[in-house]
């Protein structure tokens, strides 16, 4: 199988994305003077834009790669409700999995940018766990979606905003195992220990250290391998992948481990790179590619989006070309 065949086959996949939906709001402008009221820069606003972020950005990455995402989340029944619906419909995303609740506040992250430099971020959100009655509604919605769609992979996109709870993880992973669906996790600290029995676990290096209350040095490969193997075995995780920024990617399973070096890039903005990495990983895992191959493709994809300002999904054609140029795939048979 060549790369073009693999990427073309993505169109047959459906991925359930469960997690925290965020509105990424951008204010672009020019800074040319300091305020006379305080020693702070004055931004002259030029343009405003709202984009889908968090778990919704994972859905956009899945879509950009040619597959069909099914986004499942709870957002506030507030002034941002219509904005989320409008943005999703504009992108032709399935809205069946959205629940609107007066017990939630929609997360909004406003990034202020001048001369392509990210100078300030304002977060307007809540991170309280979902009330039990809302979790119950979400679990019923997930069950219905698993019956309605032929789901090929499930992604937990956890931004620690409260949508994903221990109960949600346990019941959804159990349902996925019954149906033979692989589960992937992009974790944060709160639920770090709650993800047990998942197929693919992808923290970044900082999250891995924080989740284990460790202080492993990025240069200490031996200690990292030891900690990763221990965590993977104790939590019954099939594949553990740790993204390490400029040091590349580490990936481990029962057959061994690999360190994949980072690609040389002109980095503009690292925002959203993790969303891209987990999205590419899910589609590759659905075809049961080898862990090292998954890591190499995902590593390239994460690097590509870092060259763009703001949170943007990966360009499928750019990623395909890079994979072909670097001969990432060599005679791998499709499972699907």
KEGU-852310 format. One record per atom (N, C-alpha, C): x, y, z; residue in three letters. Coordinates in steps of 0.1 Angstrom, whole numbers, padded with zeros to 4 digits, always signed. Layout:
! residues N
XYZALA/...
//
This chain:
! residues 336
+0008-0012+0000UNK/+0000+0000+0000UNK/+0009+0012+0000UNK/+0005+0022-0009UNK/+0013+0035-0009UNK/+0005+0045+0000UNK/+0012+0057+0002UNK/+0006+0067+0010UNK/-0007+0072+0004UNK/-0008+0074-0009UNK/-0020+0079-0015UNK/-0032+0070-0013UNK/-0030+0057-0013UNK/-0041+0047-0010UNK/-0046+0049+0004UNK/-0036+0050+0013UNK/-0040+0051+0027UNK/-0048+0064+0029UNK/-0043+0075+0025UNK/-0050+0088+0027UNK/-0064+0088+0020UNK/-0065+0081+0008UNK/-0077+0080+0001UNK/-0087+0072+0009UNK/-0082+0062+0016UNK/-0091+0053+0024UNK/-0097+0060+0037UNK/-0091+0071+0041UNK/-0096+0078+0052UNK/-0111+0082+0051UNK/-0115+0084+0038UNK/-0129+0088+0035UNK/-0139+0078+0040UNK/-0135+0066+0043UNK/-0145+0056+0047UNK/-0146+0055+0062UNK/-0139+0063+0069UNK/-0139+0062+0084UNK/-0148+0073+0091UNK/-0153+0069+0102UNK/-0161+0077+0111UNK/-0154+0077+0125UNK/-0151+0089+0130UNK/-0145+0090+0143UNK/-0153+0098+0153UNK/-0156+0092+0164UNK/-0164+0099+0175UNK/-0154+0107+0183UNK/-0156+0120+0184UNK/-0147+0129+0192UNK/-0155+0134+0204UNK/-0151+0130+0216UNK/-0157+0133+0228UNK/-0148+0143+0236UNK/-0154+0154+0240UNK/-0145+0163+0248UNK/-0150+0178+0249UNK/-0141+0186+0253UNK/-0144+0200+0256UNK/-0144+0208+0243UNK/-0155+0214+0239UNK/-0156+0223+0228UNK/-0152+0237+0232UNK/-0144+0244+0225UNK/-0139+0257+0228UNK/-0141+0266+0216UNK/-0145+0279+0218UNK/-0145+0288+0207UNK/-0131+0296+0208UNK/-0124+0295+0197UNK/-0111+0302+0196UNK/-0114+0315+0189UNK/-0113+0326+0197UNK/-0116+0339+0192UNK/-0103+0347+0189UNK/-0101+0353+0178UNK/-0089+0360+0175UNK/-0092+0375+0172UNK/-0083+0383+0178UNK/-0083+0397+0175UNK/-0069+0401+0170UNK/-0069+0405+0157UNK/-0056+0409+0151UNK/-0055+0424+0151UNK/-0043+0429+0152UNK/-0042+0443+0151UNK/-0027+0447+0151UNK/-0025+0460+0152UNK/-0011+0466+0151UNK/-0008+0473+0164UNK/+0004+0471+0169UNK/+0009+0478+0181UNK/+0020+0488+0176UNK/+0017+0500+0179UNK/+0027+0511+0175UNK/+0030+0521+0186UNK/+0024+0519+0197UNK/+0027+0529+0208UNK/+0024+0523+0222UNK/+0028+0529+0232UNK/+0026+0525+0246UNK/+0015+0534+0251UNK/+0006+0528+0259UNK/-0005+0536+0265UNK/+0000+0547+0275UNK/-0006+0559+0274UNK/-0002+0569+0284UNK/-0008+0566+0298UNK/-0018+0557+0299UNK/-0024+0554+0311UNK/-0017+0543+0320UNK/-0009+0535+0313UNK/-0001+0524+0320UNK/+0010+0520+0310UNK/+0021+0514+0315UNK/+0031+0509+0306UNK/+0028+0496+0298UNK/+0017+0497+0290UNK/+0013+0485+0282UNK/+0011+0490+0268UNK/+0013+0480+0259UNK/+0011+0483+0244UNK/-0004+0486+0241UNK/-0006+0495+0231UNK/-0019+0497+0226UNK/-0021+0490+0213UNK/-0031+0482+0212UNK/-0034+0474+0200UNK/-0045+0481+0192UNK/-0042+0485+0180UNK/-0052+0490+0171UNK/-0059+0479+0163UNK/-0071+0475+0167UNK/-0078+0464+0161UNK/-0080+0465+0146UNK/-0077+0454+0139UNK/-0078+0453+0125UNK/-0089+0443+0120UNK/-0089+0432+0127UNK/-0098+0421+0123UNK/-0101+0412+0135UNK/-0114+0407+0135UNK/-0118+0397+0145UNK/-0123+0385+0138UNK/-0121+0373+0144UNK/-0126+0361+0139UNK/-0128+0351+0150UNK/-0138+0342+0147UNK/-0141+0331+0157UNK/-0140+0318+0150UNK/-0133+0308+0156UNK/-0131+0295+0151UNK/-0135+0285+0161UNK/-0137+0272+0156UNK/-0139+0261+0165UNK/-0126+0256+0170UNK/-0126+0254+0184UNK/-0114+0249+0190UNK/-0116+0238+0199UNK/-0106+0233+0206UNK/-0107+0222+0215UNK/-0111+0209+0208UNK/-0121+0202+0213UNK/-0125+0190+0207UNK/-0130+0192+0193UNK/-0136+0204+0191UNK/-0141+0208+0177UNK/-0130+0210+0167UNK/-0118+0214+0172UNK/-0107+0215+0163UNK/-0102+0201+0159UNK/-0103+0191+0168UNK/-0100+0177+0164UNK/-0109+0173+0154UNK/-0122+0176+0155UNK/-0132+0172+0145UNK/-0128+0178+0131UNK/-0124+0191+0131UNK/-0120+0197+0119UNK/-0108+0191+0113UNK/-0098+0186+0121UNK/-0087+0179+0116UNK/-0091+0166+0110UNK/-0100+0158+0116UNK/-0105+0146+0111UNK/-0111+0148+0097UNK/-0119+0159+0096UNK/-0126+0162+0084UNK/-0116+0166+0073UNK/-0106+0174+0077UNK/-0096+0179+0067UNK/-0088+0167+0061UNK/-0087+0156+0069UNK/-0080+0145+0064UNK/-0089+0136+0056UNK/-0102+0139+0054UNK/-0111+0132+0045UNK/-0120+0123+0052UNK/-0119+0121+0065UNK/-0128+0112+0073UNK/-0140+0120+0078UNK/-0150+0113+0084UNK/-0162+0120+0090UNK/-0161+0120+0105UNK/-0160+0132+0111UNK/-0160+0133+0125UNK/-0175+0134+0131UNK/-0177+0128+0143UNK/-0190+0130+0150UNK/-0186+0135+0163UNK/-0189+0148+0165UNK/-0185+0155+0177UNK/-0195+0154+0188UNK/-0191+0151+0200UNK/-0200+0149+0211UNK/-0195+0157+0223UNK/-0203+0166+0228UNK/-0199+0175+0239UNK/-0211+0182+0245UNK/-0208+0188+0256UNK/-0218+0197+0263UNK/-0213+0211+0263UNK/-0220+0220+0258UNK/-0216+0234+0259UNK/-0228+0242+0266UNK/-0225+0255+0268UNK/-0235+0263+0275UNK/-0247+0266+0267UNK/-0258+0267+0273UNK/-0270+0272+0267UNK/-0270+0287+0269UNK/-0261+0293+0263UNK/-0258+0307+0265UNK/-0257+0315+0252UNK/-0252+0327+0253UNK/-0250+0336+0241UNK/-0241+0330+0230UNK/-0233+0320+0234UNK/-0224+0314+0224UNK/-0230+0302+0217UNK/-0241+0298+0221UNK/-0247+0285+0216UNK/-0249+0287+0201UNK/-0255+0298+0196UNK/-0258+0299+0182UNK/-0245+0301+0174UNK/-0235+0307+0180UNK/-0222+0308+0174UNK/-0216+0294+0171UNK/-0216+0286+0181UNK/-0211+0272+0179UNK/-0219+0265+0168UNK/-0232+0265+0168UNK/-0240+0259+0158UNK/-0237+0264+0144UNK/-0236+0277+0143UNK/-0233+0284+0130UNK/-0220+0280+0125UNK/-0210+0279+0134UNK/-0196+0276+0129UNK/-0196+0261+0125UNK/-0203+0252+0132UNK/-0203+0238+0128UNK/-0210+0236+0115UNK/-0222+0243+0113UNK/-0229+0241+0101UNK/-0221+0247+0089UNK/-0214+0258+0091UNK/-0206+0264+0081UNK/-0195+0254+0076UNK/-0190+0246+0086UNK/-0180+0236+0083UNK/-0186+0222+0079UNK/-0199+0221+0078UNK/-0206+0209+0075UNK/-0203+0198+0085UNK/-0202+0201+0098UNK/-0199+0191+0108UNK/-0213+0186+0114UNK/-0213+0174+0117UNK/-0225+0167+0123UNK/-0227+0173+0137UNK/-0240+0178+0140UNK/-0243+0184+0152UNK/-0251+0175+0162UNK/-0253+0163+0157UNK/-0262+0154+0165UNK/-0257+0151+0179UNK/-0243+0153+0181UNK/-0238+0149+0194UNK/-0237+0161+0204UNK/-0242+0173+0200UNK/-0241+0184+0209UNK/-0253+0185+0219UNK/-0249+0187+0232UNK/-0259+0190+0242UNK/-0257+0204+0247UNK/-0268+0211+0249UNK/-0267+0225+0254UNK/-0273+0225+0268UNK/-0266+0230+0277UNK/-0270+0230+0291UNK/-0269+0243+0298UNK/-0279+0247+0306UNK/-0278+0260+0313UNK/-0269+0258+0325UNK/-0265+0246+0328UNK/-0256+0243+0339UNK/-0241+0244+0335UNK/-0239+0248+0322UNK/-0225+0249+0317UNK/-0223+0263+0311UNK/-0210+0267+0310UNK/-0206+0279+0304UNK/-0197+0276+0292UNK/-0200+0281+0280UNK/-0192+0278+0268UNK/-0178+0284+0270UNK/-0168+0276+0267UNK/-0154+0281+0269UNK/-0150+0289+0257UNK/-0145+0301+0259UNK/-0140+0310+0249UNK/-0126+0314+0252UNK/-0117+0312+0243UNK/-0103+0316+0244UNK/-0100+0327+0234UNK/-0097+0339+0238UNK/-0094+0350+0229UNK/-0080+0353+0228UNK/-0074+0351+0216UNK/-0060+0354+0214UNK/-0058+0367+0207UNK/-0049+0375+0212UNK/-0046+0388+0206UNK/-0033+0387+0199UNK/-0033+0391+0186UNK/-0021+0389+0178UNK/-0017+0401+0171UNK/-0005+0404+0171UNK/+0001+0416+0164UNK/+0013+0412+0156UNK/+0014+0415+0143UNK/+0025+0412+0134UNK/+0028+0397+0135UNK/+0017+0389+0135UNK/+0018+0374+0136UNK/+0024+0369+0149UNK/+0025+0377+0159UNK/+0030+0373+0172UNK/+0018+0373+0182UNK/+0017+0362+0189UNK/+0007+0360+0199UNK/+0011+0367+0212UNK/+0004+0378+0215UNK/+0009+0386+0226UNK/+0001+0385+0239UNK/-0012+0380+0238UNK/-0020+0378+0250UNK/-0031+0368+0247UNK/-0035+0361+0257UNK/-0047+0352+0256UNK/-0056+0355+0268UNK/-0069+0355+0265UNK/-0079+0358+0276UNK/-0089+0345+0276UNK/-0090+0338+0287UNK/-0098+0327+0288UNK/-0111+0330+0296UNK/-0122+0327+0290UNK/-0135+0330+0297UNK/-0142+0316+0297UNK/-0142+0309+0309UNK/-0147+0296+0309UNK/-0149+0291+0323UNK/-0155+0278+0324UNK/-0156+0271+0337UNK/-0149+0258+0335UNK/-0144+0252+0346UNK/-0138+0239+0345UNK/-0144+0230+0355UNK/-0156+0233+0360UNK/-0163+0224+0370UNK/-0167+0211+0362UNK/-0166+0200+0369UNK/-0171+0187+0363UNK/-0186+0188+0360UNK/-0190+0181+0349UNK/-0204+0181+0346UNK/-0212+0175+0358UNK/-0224+0181+0361UNK/-0233+0175+0371UNK/-0237+0161+0366UNK/-0240+0153+0376UNK/-0243+0139+0373UNK/-0255+0137+0363UNK/-0265+0146+0364UNK/-0276+0145+0355UNK/-0272+0148+0340UNK/-0263+0157+0339UNK/-0258+0161+0325UNK/-0249+0150+0319UNK/-0241+0144+0328UNK/-0233+0133+0324UNK/-0241+0121+0319UNK/-0252+0119+0326UNK/-0262+0109+0322UNK/-0267+0111+0308UNK/-0271+0124+0305UNK/-0275+0128+0292UNK/-0264+0125+0281UNK/-0252+0129+0285UNK/-0241+0127+0275UNK/-0238+0112+0272UNK/-0239+0104+0283UNK/-0237+0090+0281UNK/-0247+0084+0272UNK/-0260+0088+0273UNK/-0271+0083+0265UNK/-0268+0088+0250UNK/-0264+0100+0249UNK/-0261+0105+0235UNK/-0250+0097+0229UNK/-0239+0094+0236UNK/-0228+0086+0231UNK/-0233+0072+0227UNK/-0241+0066+0235UNK/-0247+0053+0232UNK/-0255+0053+0219UNK/-0263+0064+0217UNK/-0271+0065+0205UNK/-0262+0067+0193UNK/-0252+0075+0194UNK/-0243+0077+0183UNK/-0235+0065+0179UNK/-0232+0056+0188UNK/-0225+0044+0186UNK/-0234+0034+0178UNK/-0247+0035+0180UNK/-0257+0027+0173UNK/-0260+0033+0159UNK/-0260+0046+0158UNK/-0264+0053+0146UNK/-0253+0053+0135UNK/-0241+0054+0140UNK/-0229+0055+0130UNK/-0220+0043+0132UNK/-0214+0039+0121UNK/-0203+0029+0122UNK/-0190+0036+0126UNK/-0188+0036+0139UNK/-0176+0044+0144UNK/-0164+0035+0144UNK/-0153+0040+0138UNK/-0140+0033+0136UNK/-0130+0036+0147UNK/-0132+0047+0154UNK/-0123+0051+0165UNK/-0130+0061+0173UNK/-0126+0062+0186UNK/-0131+0072+0196UNK/-0120+0079+0201UNK/-0121+0093+0201UNK/-0111+0101+0207UNK/-0116+0108+0219UNK/-0109+0107+0230UNK/-0112+0116+0242UNK/-0103+0128+0241UNK/-0109+0139+0238UNK/-0101+0152+0237UNK/-0104+0160+0250UNK/-0095+0158+0260UNK/-0097+0163+0273UNK/-0089+0176+0275UNK/-0096+0187+0277UNK/-0090+0200+0280UNK/-0092+0204+0295UNK/-0096+0194+0303UNK/-0098+0197+0318UNK/-0109+0207+0320UNK/-0119+0208+0311UNK/-0130+0218+0314UNK/-0142+0211+0320UNK/-0142+0198+0322UNK/-0152+0192+0330UNK/-0162+0183+0322UNK/-0161+0183+0309UNK/-0170+0175+0301UNK/-0167+0160+0303UNK/-0154+0157+0304UNK/-0150+0143+0305UNK/-0148+0140+0320UNK/-0155+0130+0325UNK/-0154+0126+0339UNK/-0150+0111+0340UNK/-0147+0107+0352UNK/-0142+0093+0354UNK/-0153+0083+0349UNK/-0166+0086+0353UNK/-0177+0077+0349UNK/-0178+0077+0334UNK/-0177+0088+0327UNK/-0178+0089+0313UNK/-0167+0080+0306UNK/-0155+0081+0311UNK/-0144+0074+0306UNK/-0146+0059+0307UNK/-0150+0054+0320UNK/-0151+0040+0322UNK/-0162+0034+0314UNK/-0174+0041+0313UNK/-0185+0035+0306UNK/-0183+0035+0291UNK/-0176+0046+0286UNK/-0174+0047+0271UNK/-0163+0037+0267UNK/-0153+0036+0275UNK/-0142+0026+0271UNK/-0148+0012+0272UNK/-0156+0009+0281UNK/-0163-0004+0282UNK/-0171-0007+0270UNK/-0179+0003+0265UNK/-0187+0001+0253UNK/-0179-0001+0241UNK/-0168+0007+0240UNK/-0159+0006+0229UNK/-0153-0008+0228UNK/-0149-0014+0239UNK/-0143-0027+0239UNK/-0153-0037+0235UNK/-0165-0036+0239UNK/-0176-0046+0234UNK/-0177-0045+0219UNK/-0176-0033+0213UNK/-0177-0032+0199UNK/-0164-0033+0191UNK/-0153-0035+0198UNK/-0140-0036+0191UNK/-0135-0023+0185UNK/-0139-0012+0191UNK/-0135+0001+0186UNK/-0123+0006+0194UNK/-0112+0010+0187UNK/-0100+0016+0194UNK/-0103+0029+0200UNK/-0098+0032+0212UNK/-0100+0044+0219UNK/-0086+0052+0220UNK/-0087+0065+0218UNK/-0075+0073+0219UNK/-0077+0084+0228UNK/-0066+0089+0235UNK/-0068+0099+0245UNK/-0057+0110+0244UNK/-0062+0122+0244UNK/-0053+0134+0245UNK/-0056+0140+0259UNK/-0048+0136+0269UNK/-0052+0139+0283UNK/-0048+0152+0288UNK/-0054+0155+0300UNK/-0049+0166+0309UNK/-0048+0159+0323UNK/-0043+0167+0332UNK/-0040+0162+0345UNK/-0051+0156+0353UNK/-0063+0162+0353UNK/-0074+0158+0362UNK/-0078+0143+0361UNK/-0079+0139+0348UNK/-0083+0125+0345UNK/-0072+0116+0342UNK/-0059+0121+0344UNK/-0048+0113+0339UNK/-0048+0099+0343UNK/-0051+0096+0356UNK/-0050+0083+0362UNK/-0063+0075+0358UNK/-0073+0082+0353UNK/-0086+0075+0351UNK/-0087+0068+0337UNK/-0077+0070+0329UNK/-0077+0064+0315UNK/-0071+0050+0316UNK/-0079+0040+0318UNK/-0073+0027+0319UNK/-0080+0018+0308UNK/-0072+0009+0302UNK/-0077+0000+0292UNK/-0079+0007+0278UNK/-0073+0019+0276UNK/-0075+0025+0263UNK/-0064+0020+0253UNK/-0067+0022+0241UNK/-0058+0017+0230UNK/-0045+0026+0229UNK/-0047+0039+0229UNK/-0037+0049+0225UNK/-0037+0061+0234UNK/-0026+0064+0241UNK/-0026+0075+0251UNK/-0015+0084+0247UNK/-0019+0097+0245UNK/-0009+0107+0239UNK/-0008+0120+0248UNK/-0001+0120+0258UNK/+0002+0132+0265UNK/+0014+0139+0259UNK/+0016+0152+0261UNK/+0029+0158+0258UNK/+0038+0156+0270UNK/+0051+0160+0268UNK/+0061+0156+0278UNK/+0057+0163+0292UNK/+0053+0175+0291UNK/+0049+0183+0304UNK/+0038+0176+0310UNK/+0028+0172+0303UNK/+0016+0165+0308UNK/+0019+0152+0314UNK/+0029+0145+0308UNK/+0033+0132+0313UNK/+0040+0133+0327UNK/+0049+0143+0328UNK/+0055+0146+0341UNK/+0045+0150+0351UNK/+0036+0159+0348UNK/+0027+0164+0357UNK/+0017+0153+0362UNK/+0013+0144+0352UNK/+0003+0134+0355UNK/+0009+0123+0365UNK/+0022+0121+0364UNK/+0029+0111+0373UNK/+0035+0118+0385UNK/+0035+0131+0386UNK/+0042+0139+0396UNK/+0057+0135+0396UNK/+0062+0134+0384UNK/+0076+0132+0382UNK/+0083+0144+0377UNK/+0096+0144+0376UNK/+0104+0155+0371UNK/+0115+0149+0362UNK/+0111+0141+0352UNK/+0120+0135+0343UNK/+0126+0145+0334UNK/+0139+0145+0331UNK/+0145+0154+0322UNK/+0143+0148+0307UNK/+0140+0157+0298UNK/+0138+0153+0284UNK/+0150+0146+0279UNK/+0162+0149+0284UNK/+0174+0143+0279UNK/+0177+0129+0285UNK/+0169+0126+0296UNK/+0171+0113+0303UNK/+0162+0102+0296UNK/+0167+0097+0285UNK/+0159+0087+0278UNK/+0156+0074+0286UNK/+0166+0070+0293UNK/+0165+0057+0300UNK/+0154+0058+0311UNK/+0153+0070+0318UNK/+0143+0072+0328UNK/+0129+0073+0322UNK/+0129+0080+0311UNK/+0116+0081+0304UNK/+0110+0068+0299UNK/+0119+0060+0293UNK/+0115+0046+0289UNK/+0109+0038+0300UNK/+0116+0039+0312UNK/+0112+0031+0324UNK/+0099+0036+0329UNK/+0097+0049+0330UNK/+0084+0055+0335UNK/+0073+0052+0325UNK/+0076+0053+0312UNK/+0065+0050+0302UNK/+0061+0036+0303UNK/+0070+0027+0303UNK/+0067+0012+0304UNK/+0059+0009+0316UNK/+0063+0014+0327UNK/+0055+0012+0340UNK/+0041+0017+0339UNK/+0040+0030+0334UNK/+0026+0036+0333UNK/+0018+0028+0323UNK/+0023+0024+0312UNK/+0016+0017+0302UNK/+0011+0003+0307UNK/+0019-0004+0314UNK/+0015-0017+0319UNK/+0005-0016+0331UNK/+0007-0006+0340UNK/-0002-0004+0351UNK/-0016+0000+0347UNK/-0017+0007+0336UNK/-0030+0013+0331UNK/-0035+0005+0319UNK/-0029-0006+0316UNK/-0034-0015+0305UNK/-0036-0007+0292UNK/-0026+0001+0289UNK/-0026+0009+0276UNK/-0018+0002+0266UNK/-0023+0001+0254UNK/-0016-0007+0243UNK/-0005+0001+0237UNK/-0007+0014+0234UNK/+0003+0023+0228UNK/+0004+0036+0236UNK/+0016+0040+0240UNK/+0018+0053+0247UNK/+0027+0061+0238UNK/+0022+0073+0234UNK/+0030+0082+0226UNK/+0031+0095+0233UNK/+0043+0100+0235UNK/+0046+0113+0242UNK/+0052+0123+0232UNK/+0045+0134+0230UNK/+0051+0144+0221UNK/+0061+0153+0229UNK/+0072+0156+0223UNK/+0083+0163+0231UNK/+0088+0175+0224UNK/+0079+0182+0217UNK/+0082+0195+0211UNK/+0095+0194+0202UNK/+0105+0202+0204UNK/+0117+0202+0195UNK/+0125+0189+0196UNK/+0122+0180+0206UNK/+0129+0167+0207UNK/+0121+0156+0200UNK/+0110+0159+0194UNK/+0103+0149+0186UNK/+0092+0142+0193UNK/+0091+0129+0191UNK/+0081+0120+0196UNK/+0087+0107+0202UNK/+0081+0103+0213UNK/+0085+0090+0219UNK/+0072+0081+0218UNK/+0074+0069+0213UNK/+0063+0059+0213UNK/+0067+0046+0218UNK/+0058+0039+0225UNK/+0061+0027+0232UNK/+0049+0017+0231UNK/+0051+0005+0229UNK/+0041-0006+0231UNK/+0048-0018+0236UNK/+0041-0029+0237UNK/+0047-0041+0243UNK/+0059-0047+0235UNK/+0060-0043+0222UNK/+0071-0048+0214UNK/+0084-0039+0214UNK/+0083-0028+0222UNK/+0095-0019+0222UNK/+0091-0004+0222UNK/+0101+0004+0219UNK/+0099+0018+0219UNK/+0108+0025+0208UNK/+0104+0037+0204UNK/+0112+0045+0194UNK/+0112+0059+0198UNK/+0123+0066+0195UNK/+0123+0081+0196UNK/+0124+0086+0181UNK/+0114+0094+0178UNK/+0113+0100+0164UNK/+0117+0114+0165UNK/+0128+0118+0158UNK/+0133+0132+0159UNK/+0123+0142+0153UNK/+0123+0154+0158UNK/+0114+0165+0152UNK/+0119+0169+0138UNK/+0109+0173+0130UNK/+0112+0179+0117UNK/+0117+0193+0119UNK/+0126+0197+0110UNK/+0130+0211+0111UNK/+0120+0220+0104UNK/+0115+0230+0112UNK/+0103+0238+0108UNK/+0106+0253+0111UNK/+0098+0261+0104UNK/+0098+0276+0108UNK/+0085+0277+0116UNK/+0087+0276+0129UNK/+0076+0276+0139UNK/+0069+0290+0140UNK/+0056+0290+0138UNK/+0049+0303+0139UNK/+0040+0302+0152UNK/+0033+0291+0154UNK/+0023+0290+0165UNK/+0021+0275+0168UNK/+0024+0271+0180UNK/+0022+0257+0184UNK/+0008+0253+0188UNK/-0001+0263+0188UNK/-0015+0261+0193UNK/-0022+0251+0183UNK/-0028+0241+0189UNK/-0036+0231+0181UNK/-0028+0220+0176UNK/-0015+0220+0178UNK/-0007+0209+0172UNK/-0011+0195+0178UNK/-0014+0195+0191UNK/-0018+0183+0197UNK/-0031+0177+0192UNK/-0040+0186+0188UNK/-0052+0182+0182UNK/-0050+0175+0169UNK/-0040+0180+0161UNK/-0037+0174+0148UNK/-0030+0161+0150UNK/-0021+0160+0160UNK/-0014+0147+0162UNK/-0024+0136+0166UNK/-0033+0139+0175UNK/-0043+0128+0179UNK/-0052+0124+0168UNK/-0056+0134+0159UNK/-0065+0131+0148UNK/-0058+0122+0138UNK/-0046+0125+0134UNK/-0038+0117+0125UNK/-0036+0103+0131UNK/-0033+0102+0143UNK/-0031+0090+0150UNK/-0043+0081+0150UNK/-0055+0087+0152UNK/-0067+0079+0152UNK/-0070+0073+0138UNK/-0068+0080+0128UNK/-0071+0074+0114UNK/-0061+0064+0111UNK/-0048+0066+0114UNK/-0038+0056+0112UNK/-0040+0043+0120UNK/-0044+0045+0133UNK/-0047+0034+0142UNK/-0059+0026+0137UNK/-0069+0032+0131UNK/-0080+0025+0126UNK/-0076+0015+0115UNK/-0065+0018+0108UNK/-0060+0009+0098UNK/-0049+0000+0104UNK/-0047+0000+0117UNK/-0037-0008+0124UNK/-0023-0007+0118UNK/-0019+0005+0115UNK/-0005+0008+0112UNK/+0004+0005+0124UNK/+0017+0002+0121UNK/+0026+0000+0132UNK/+0028+0013+0140UNK/+0030+0012+0153UNK/+0031+0024+0162UNK/+0042+0034+0157UNK/+0053+0029+0152UNK/+0064+0038+0148UNK/+0059+0046+0135UNK/+0052+0039+0127UNK/+0047+0046+0115UNK/+0037+0057+0118UNK/+0028+0053+0128UNK/+0018+0063+0132UNK/+0025+0075+0138UNK/+0035+0073+0146UNK/+0043+0084+0152UNK/+0049+0093+0142UNK/+0055+0087+0131UNK/+0062+0095+0121UNK/+0052+0104+0113UNK/+0041+0098+0110UNK/+0031+0106+0102UNK/+0025+0117+0111UNK/+0021+0113+0124UNK/+0016+0123+0133UNK/+0026+0134+0136UNK/+0038+0131+0137UNK/+0049+0140+0140UNK/+0050+0151+0128UNK/+0049+0146+0116UNK/+0050+0155+0105UNK/+0037+0164+0105UNK/+0026+0158+0107UNK/+0014+0166+0107UNK/+0014+0177+0118UNK/+0018+0174+0130UNK/+0020+0184+0140UNK/+0029+0195+0137UNK/+0040+0192+0130UNK/+0050+0202+0126UNK/+0044+0211+0115UNK/+0036+0205+0106UNK/+0030+0213+0095UNK/+0021+0224+0101UNK/+0012+0221+0110UNK/+0003+0231+0116UNK/+0010+0242+0124UNK/+0022+0238+0129UNK/+0030+0248+0137UNK/+0036+0259+0129UNK/+0036+0257+0116UNK/+0041+0267+0107UNK/+0030+0278+0103UNK/+0018+0275+0108UNK/+0007+0284+0105UNK/+0003+0292+0118UNK/+0000+0305+0117UNK/-0005+0312+0128UNK/-0019+0308+0132UNK/-0022+0307+0145UNK/-0035+0304+0150UNK/-0037+0289+0150UNK/-0049+0285+0154UNK/-0053+0271+0155UNK/-0059+0267+0142UNK/-0053+0259+0134UNK/-0058+0255+0121UNK/-0057+0240+0119UNK/-0066+0233+0111UNK/-0064+0219+0108UNK/-0053+0216+0098UNK/-0048+0204+0098UNK/-0037+0201+0089UNK/-0042+0200+0075UNK/-0034+0204+0065UNK/-0037+0203+0051UNK/-0034+0189+0047UNK/-0044+0181+0043UNK/-0042+0167+0039UNK/-0032+0166+0027UNK/-0032+0175+0018UNK/-0024+0173+0006UNK/-0009+0176+0009UNK/-0007+0186+0018UNK/+0007+0189+0022UNK/+0012+0177+0030UNK/+0004+0171+0039UNK/+0009+0160+0047UNK/+0012+0148+0038UNK/+0003+0146+0028UNK/+0005+0135+0019UNK/+0018+0136+0011UNK/+0021+0148+0006UNK/+0033+0151-0001UNK/+0045+0148+0007UNK/+0045+0153+0020UNK/+0057+0151+0029UNK/+0059+0136+0031UNK/+0048+0128+0033UNK/+0049+0114+0036UNK/+0055+0107+0024UNK/+0051+0111+0012UNK/+0056+0105+0000UNK/+0070+0108-0003UNK/+0074+0121+0000UNK/+0088+0125-0002UNK/+0097+0118+0007UNK/+0092+0115+0019UNK/+0101+0109+0029UNK/+0099+0094+0030UNK/+0090+0089+0021UNK/+0088+0074+0020UNK/+0085+0068+0034UNK/+0075+0073+0040UNK/+0071+0069+0054UNK/+0065+0055+0053UNK/+0057+0052+0043UNK/+0050+0039+0042UNK/+0057+0030+0032UNK/+0059+0018+0036UNK/+0066+0008+0027UNK/+0058-0005+0027UNK/+0050-0007+0017UNK/+0043-0020+0015UNK/+0035-0025+0027UNK/+0027-0016+0033UNK/+0019-0019+0044UNK/+0005-0023+0039UNK/+0000-0034+0044UNK/-0013-0038+0039UNK/-0025-0032+0047UNK/-0035-0027+0040UNK/-0046-0021+0046UNK/-0054-0032+0054UNK/-0059-0029+0066UNK/-0067-0038+0074UNK/-0082-0036+0070UNK/-0086-0023+0068UNK/-0100-0021+0066UNK/-0104-0026+0052UNK/
//
